[in-house]
Amino acid sequence: MSDRDGLPADELLDALKALANPVRLQIMQWLRDPETEFGEYEPIADRGESGVCASHIQAKSGLAQSTISSYMVTLERAGLVDSTRVGKWTHYRCNDALLRQVGAAVAGLGATARAIPA
């Protein structure tokens, strides 16, 4: 089963499960505008190219490094973020293509529900 845009149902489900956690959702919102959201942190690498350092995500969230690491692994396994190693640091950026597919698939659910007679 997949939506019209070709996103398999299991990938959509993985993405929605990952986004169901309020902190992971907040991190995704921060990663959508890294220059504004992480402007107070000195970048280790170009945010546009490499993304945001995990240590900056951890500092902004106030959560333990192990918790952020777990959350980022979940987001990466769901395909919502891409990671890049820069020296000893891991940087994350949104996978915009998958986010658009997830949005389209969810929007399509409303159209499907309207088409099904009650």
C-alpha positions, 0 to 999 in steps of 0.5 A: 500500500502506498499513496499516489506520490509513491511514499510506501505506507511503512515509510509514512508510518515510520515518519509519523511515529517519529514526529509523534514525540513532542521533542522530536517534533520541536527539533524538526521545527528548529532544523527547518530554520537553522540559522535563526534557531541556532544563531546563538551557537558558533557553527562548527561547519556551514549549516546550509551544507552540513546542518546543525551540530548535535551538541547545539541541538542538545544545548538548545533542548537542555536534554541529556546527550544520550537522549538527543542521540536517541531522538536523532537516531529515530529521526534519521531511521525514519528518513526525516533527517540526514546526518553528516560527520564533521570531524568528531561532531555529527550534524543534522539537516532536514530531509526536505524531500521526504517531509514534502512527501509526508505532508502530501500523503497526510493531505491526501488522507483528507481527500480519501476520507471525503471520497468514502461514503459514510 
